[in-house]
């Protein structure tokens, strides 16, 4: 009788690599031309956002295990260090595929359909002048350039922020200096060109955009008067945001959560993303100051942080999206009767997304306003920036 050796690592799939493979399938949806164009763009944004979260939580956990000297092999046979090596190899390959999809398929297809993302250097003089005015009015007031040298420490780089590493040369003594300029996140990452030039005769369906970091890079002379701006290179940092909370040791769980959320901004760096044109001395400078290794560096041949492509999906171009789906409301909730009274009389099953989520929000709002309700306790997994369920 043949028996299977259940300790054989080949029988098991590593948890972290499995999650990456899930995101390979997300990227596959982006590559599927059967989807409407802006839905494909949405899948590319989702892919990038998922990988960001993966590094913030899962990769940071593995790096912590390596720091603690953990070398145990789980059922899949991979130590934490071996998992990190495999992750770097696989993610590098996936990002090459993602950038290829953007450059070779989505970007040209968007342009063909009147949605153009243009490089700043390819713009004519008039649009560049208009963008200079936009820079002076909207961008310049919120920029804080920071020079770093032996007398000025390297600035804190916030999680997932987009930055420019700027090379400066003092024209008086020919000394080279370095600075960091943070690209302001409150502003649209894709700057619309049409509103900047209302006299330009464009077909109604044509919308043009330029990357915000390129606008900042083209106007760095305003930030550094009296010195020569030699070059600038975009980079992006991902930090450890994994939280470990010992509930038994926390005197006040709410205060503990608030403190942990504050500390997330200062977690160790787990990934550095740079443009593949970044010269080695700039890479070495960033690696040394961020205190990371070569395997924490990911280069890309295209824009960093493509989760910003959500901005394109929000465009009012219904011809490039799925038809809007309108969920239904169960018959028992259409009477206008008090929801509590209805629930006292019968149970109601909601099947999302086919049934509307509004009854859940209504239920919580009623509970929050009802003086007879003593407490509301629930577990929320993923909420938006301003969710009605939290406001309730």
Secondary structure, 3 states (H helix, E strand, C coil): CCCCCCCCHHHCCCHHHHHHHHHHHHHHHHHCCCCCHHHHHHHHHHHHHHHHHHHHHHHHHHHHHHHCCCCCCCCCCCCHHHHHHHHHHHHHHHHHHHHHHHHHHHHHHHHHCCEEEECHHHCCHHHHHHHHHHHHHHHHHHCCCEEEECCECCCCCCCCCEEEEEEEEECCCCCEEEEEEECCCCCCCEEECHHHCCCCCCCCCCEEEEEHHHHHHHCHHHCCCCEEEEEEEEEEEEECCCCCCCHHHCCCHHHHHHHHHHHHHHCCEEEEEEECCCCHHHHHHHHHHHCCCHHHEEEECCCCCHHHHHHHHCCCCHHHCCCCCCCECCHHHCCCCCHHHHHHHCCCCCCCCCECCHHHHHHHHHHHHCCCCCCCCCCCCCCCCCCHHHHC
